[in-house]
C-alpha cells in the first residue's frame, strides 16, 4: 500500500518538476546595460535587451563568449583570468595592460603601461567577428604601440604623450570597428626609460637649468647696465637742458635789464638836453661816471696815487655844466 502511494506521488511529481524546469528555462531576465545573444538551432536568432524575455527551451540557446580579465593583485602583479560569459556588459570598460618593452627609433628600450577605454556598440559583431574580444584588443594595442613608438626617437616619445595617445586611439578605433567596438580613449600611464638613460637625462636637465640660470643672470646684468646708462644719459640731458634754460632766462633778464637801463639813460639824456639846451649832456654823463668810479679807485690801504685818465679841462667843463644845471633847476623851482 505504501509503495503504491510512493509510486503515485512520483508519477505526479516528476511531470510537475519537469514543467517547472521547462518554465524556468524559458524565461530570461536581462539587467540594464546588459545583453544576451540567442541562437536557435545553432544560428543567430536575436539579441535580448534589458527586461524579461521568453525563449523556447532546448531550441533557443544563449551564446557564450570567452572573456579575459586582467587585474592587479595585492602584490602589485598582473593576474590574467579567462571566463565564459553569457551576459555581455554594454558599459564603457577599462582595460589596464601590463607593462611591455618597446624600442624607440634610436634603439632605446622603454617600459610602457597603457590604459584603454572601450565600449561595445555592436553585440553581434563582438560575438561572431572575434574570439575573446578583450585579449584581441590587448594584442592589437601592444603591436600598435610598438609601431608608433618605433617611429619616434626617445625625446619625442617622452614629450609627445598626447600625440601618441591620439594616434593610438585613431588606429585602434579603425581596426576594432569591424568587431563592434568603439575606442573612446587611450592613455600612457607610465613611460620608464632605462636607468642609465634617466641618469643622463637628469644630468642634462641640471646642465640646461644651469645654462638658463646663467643666461638669465647675464640678461639681468645687461638690462641693469642699460637702465643705469639710460638713467645717466637722461640725467645729463635734463641737467644740460636745465642749464640751457637757465642761461636763456639769465640772458633774457640781462637783455631786459640793459634795455631798461638804456631806456632810462635815454630818458635822462632827454631831460638833460631839455634842461640845458646850450650844453652837451654827454659831458655831464661822463663826469658822473668818473665821479662814481673815483671811490672805487681810492679803495685799499696802499692806494697813494690816483690817475685820472681824462683831460682836466674837460672835467672842469663838466663841473661847470653841472653847476649851471643845478642853477637852472633852482630857478625853475622858484
DACORTA-V759809 format. One record per pair of residues at least 4 apart in sequence whose ideal C-beta (glycine too) atoms are under 7 Angstrom apart, sorted by the first residue. I is the first residue (numbers start at 0). J is the second residue. Records with the same first field share a line. If there is no record, write none. Layout:
I->J + J
//
This chain:
0->4
1->5
2->6
3->7
4->8
5->9
6->10
7->11
8->12
9->13
11->15
12->16
13->17
14->18
15->19
16->20
17->21
18->22
19->23
20->24
21->25 + 56
22->26
24->56
25->53 + 54 + 55 + 56
26->51 + 53
27->35 + 47 + 52 + 54
28->51
29->33 + 34 + 35 + 47 + 48 + 49 + 50 + 52
30->49
31->49
32->88 + 89 + 90
33->49 + 86 + 87 + 88 + 89
34->46 + 47 + 48 + 87 + 89 + 122
35->47 + 61 + 85 + 86
36->46 + 62 + 122 + 123 + 126
37->44 + 45 + 47 + 54 + 59 + 61
38->42 + 43 + 44 + 60 + 62
39->44 + 58 + 59
40->58
43->123
44->59
46->122 + 123
47->52
54->59
55->59
61->85
62->126
63->83 + 84 + 85
64->84 + 87 + 126
65->81 + 83 + 130 + 131
66->82 + 84 + 131 + 133
67->79 + 81 + 131 + 133 + 134
68->80 + 82
69->77 + 79 + 95 + 97
70->78
71->75 + 76 + 77
72->76 + 78
77->97
87->119 + 122 + 125
88->92
89->119
91->116 + 118 + 183
92->117 + 118
93->114 + 116
94->115 + 117 + 133 + 136 + 137
95->114
96->112 + 113 + 115 + 137 + 140
98->110 + 111 + 112
99->111 + 141
100->108 + 110
101->109 + 111 + 144 + 145 + 148
102->106 + 108 + 149
103->107 + 109 + 148 + 149 + 151 + 152 + 153 + 156
104->149 + 150 + 151 + 152
105->152 + 153
107->153 + 192 + 196
108->193
109->190 + 191 + 192
110->191
111->144 + 187 + 189 + 190
112->188 + 189
113->140 + 144 + 185 + 186 + 187 + 188
114->186 + 188
115->136 + 140 + 182 + 185
116->183 + 184
117->136 + 180 + 181 + 182 + 183
118->181 + 183
119->125 + 179 + 180
120->179 + 180 + 181
121->125 + 179
122->126 + 179
123->127 + 179
124->128 + 177 + 178 + 179
125->132 + 178 + 179 + 180
128->177 + 178 + 179
129->135 + 178
131->135
132->136 + 178 + 180
133->137
134->138
135->139
136->140 + 175 + 180
137->141
138->142
139->143 + 171 + 174
140->144 + 171
141->145
142->146
143->147 + 167 + 170 + 171
144->148 + 167
145->149
146->150
147->163 + 166 + 167
148->156
151->155 + 156 + 159
152->156
153->157 + 192
154->158
155->159
156->163
157->190
159->163
160->164 + 187
161->165
162->166
163->167 + 187
164->168 + 185 + 186 + 187
165->169
166->170
167->171 + 185
168->172 + 182 + 184 + 185
169->173
170->174
171->175 + 182 + 185
172->176 + 181 + 182
175->180 + 182
192->196 + 197
194->198
195->199
196->200
197->201
198->202
199->203
200->204
201->205
202->206
203->207
204->208
205->209
206->210
207->211
208->212
209->213
210->214
211->215
212->216
213->217
214->218
215->219
216->220
217->221
218->222
219->223
220->224
221->225
222->226
223->227
224->228
225->229
226->230
227->231
228->232
229->233
230->234
231->235
232->236
233->237
234->238
235->239
236->240
237->241
238->242
239->243
240->244
241->245
242->246
243->247
244->248
245->249
246->250
247->251
248->252
249->253
250->254
251->255
252->256
253->257
254->258
255->259
256->260
257->261
258->262
259->263
260->264
261->265
262->266
263->267
264->268
265->269
266->270
267->271
268->272 + 280
269->273
270->274
271->275 + 280 + 283
272->276 + 280
274->324 + 327 + 328
275->280 + 320 + 323 + 324 + 327
278->320 + 323
280->284
281->285
282->286 + 313 + 316 + 317 + 320
283->287 + 317 + 320 + 321 + 324
284->288
285->289 + 317
286->290 + 314 + 317 + 318 + 321
287->291
288->292
289->293 + 309
292->296
293->297
294->298
296->305
297->302 + 305
298->302
309->313 + 314
310->314
311->315
312->316
313->317
314->318
315->319
316->320
317->321
318->322
319->323
320->324
321->325
322->326
323->327
324->328
325->329
326->330
327->331
328->332
329->333
//
